[in-house]
Amino acid sequence: MENNQNQDILDKASDREEQAVANVKETVTAPLPSPPPMQAESTASDLKQRLDWGEPGLTIIDVRDRAAYNKERITGAIPVPMSDLVSEVKSTLESNRDIYLYGESDEASGQAASMLSDAGFESVARIKGGLSAWKAISGPTEGQTANG
């Protein structure tokens, strides 16, 4: 009887070991999740989802005037005036870099996106609704207003 109990214990341990090996194999061979794809016309939520994913491979550009930028902006956005947009971006970013743009209006954002696309940038998106849409989803901001 003791031999049967020992055999049962060994069988259960073996079954658990086989299941553990199967779980590891499944984990190792499962495809890695990927961030949401970039859209030419992105929502603030699309951008936030990529940032929450921990995606460092993107740049957020604010094409509004310097006073508006200093007042409040999307956290991490860089200021590039529309008049210098193409030359500054060409001198600092690779043409395959994911770039998100926002301005005073969707029209301004669209114009900036067109300028960069025409200059050969492959992954350019405008953020629909700009800063207002970003704030509406509680996206983090920085600047004079954001800090107090």
C-alpha positions, 0 to 999 in steps of 0.5 A, a space after each residue: 500500500 505504501 508503494 502505491 501512495 509513493 507512486 501516486 505522489 511521484 505521478 502527481 509530481 511528474 504531471 505538475 512538472 510536465 504542466 510547468 514545462 508546457 506553460 514555459 514553452 507556451 510563454 516562450 513561443 507566444 508572440 510578443 504584444 505590440 503597441 497600438 499602430 500609429 494612425 495619420 489622424 490620431 486621437 489623444 487616447 491613441 497617443 496616451 495608449 502608446 505612452 502608457 505602453 512605454 513607447 520611447 520611439 516617438 516625438 511629440 511636437 507642439 507647433 503653437 506659438 512660444 507663449 502658448 507652449 510655455 503656458 501649458 503643453 503635453 508633457 514631453 512635447 517639444 516646441 517647433 514653430 511652424 516656420 522652422 518645422 521642416 528644417 528643425 525636424 530634418 536636422 534632428 530626427 530620422 525620417 522614420 521616427 514616429 512624430 505626433 503633432 498638435 497646434 492651435 487647431 486641427 487645421 494647423 496640425 494637419 498643415 504641419 503634418 502635411 509639411 513633414 510628410 511632403 519633406 519625406 517623413 514616413 510616420 507623421 500623425 496629427 493629434 485630433 483636438 490637440 491639447 484640449 483633447 489631451 486634457 479631456 482624457 487627463 493626459 499629463 501636462 506641464 508648463 506655467 498653468 499646469 504647475 499652478 
